[in-house]
Amino acid sequence: MTFRRFVQSAPRDACTTLLYYTMGNGGWSWVPASVCITADALAVDEQRVPLPKVTVQCRVQPLMPLSGDDGEWWFRDGTDTYKFRGAARELDVVEAAAVRAAPSVPHGACSERAIRRLLR
């Protein structure tokens, strides 16, 4: 299955639980969070980022994909970069739903030069 076909068949709204890199009482850490992509926003627990504010989304592949390591999916709202970690199939769901909801938002691998510039 190609990514293009997956994006076209992805549900319009998608929710999953991923690890979210955030500041907590003990400092920066990965904590479980509910991530939902709807027709008008990206929601992380009780935070909602309207799609028009999203400037980029990208994917970080695990260093050793066959080892079972988690990948990462990031998006930026022009001010902050939100980072998530999870299993490939969970990341596929949110990434595809985000592309479907906002196809004009730049997306790709976080290592691509043009994408990296947008993450600053």
Secondary structure, 3 states (H helix, E strand, C coil): CCHHHHHHHCCCCEEEEEEEEEEECCEEEEEEEEEEECCCEEEECCEEEEHHHCCEEEEECCCCHHHCCCEEEEEECCCCEEEEEECHHHHHHHHHHHHHHCCCCCEEECCCHHHHHHCC
